[in-house]
């Protein structure tokens, strides 16, 4: 099982994207992406989204790199 954590730092919040995958010879057996919004001031973490669709976490990271902070507006609200 492989876990990848990506941290996207913002001014008021940090967004953590945690992806867990498990592969075998045929392909992906298990995939889970969890998006956590963490307040920089208080350190309180809130689960914003969970997804079992493979590649969902990487798509969010790619959108943030392309569109910037505007991609996170719906998560931080």
C-alpha positions in Angstrom: 0.0 0.0 0.0 1.4 3.4 -1.0 0.4 6.7 0.6 1.2 10.1 -1.0 0.6 13.4 0.9 0.6 16.7 -1.0 0.4 20.0 1.0 -1.0 23.1 -0.7 -0.1 26.2 1.4 -2.4 29.2 1.3 -2.5 32.4 3.3 -5.3 31.4 5.7 -5.5 27.6 5.2 -3.4 24.7 4.2 -5.0 21.9 2.0 -3.7 18.4 2.5 -4.4 15.8 -0.2 -3.8 12.3 1.0 -3.9 9.5 -1.6 -3.7 5.9 -0.7 -3.4 3.2 -3.4 -2.9 -0.5 -3.5 -1.8 -2.2 -6.7 -1.5 -5.8 -7.9 -0.4 -7.3 -11.2 -3.8 -6.6 -12.8 -4.2 -2.9 -11.7 -5.5 -0.8 -8.8 -7.2 -2.8 -6.0 -7.9 0.2 -3.7 -7.8 4.0 -4.0 -8.8 6.6 -1.6 -8.2 10.4 -1.8 -9.0 12.5 1.3 -8.9 16.4 1.1 -8.3 18.0 4.5 -8.5 21.8 5.1 -6.3 22.9 8.0 -6.6 26.4 9.5 -3.2 28.0 9.8 -4.2 30.1 12.8 -5.8 27.4 15.0 -4.6 24.2 13.4 -8.1 22.7 13.2 -8.5 20.1 10.5 -11.7 19.5 8.6 -12.3 16.8 6.0 -13.6 18.6 2.9 -13.9 15.7 0.5 -13.3 12.0 0.1 -13.2 10.2 -3.2 -12.7 6.6 -4.4 -12.3 7.7 -8.1 -8.7 7.0 -9.1 -6.8 10.2 -9.9 -9.2 12.6 -8.0 -6.5 13.9 -5.7 -4.0 14.5 -8.5 -6.7 16.3 -10.5 -7.2 18.7 -7.6 -3.5 19.4 -7.3 -3.3 20.0 -11.0 -6.2 22.4 -10.9 -4.6 24.4 -8.1 -1.3 24.6 -10.0 -3.2 25.8 -13.1 -5.9 28.1 -11.5 -4.2 29.0 -8.2 -6.1 29.6 -5.0 -9.4 30.0 -6.8 -9.6 26.2 -7.2 -9.8 26.0 -3.4 -12.6 28.5 -2.8 -15.3 25.8 -2.5 -13.2 23.8 0.0 -12.4 26.6 2.4 -16.0 28.0 2.7 
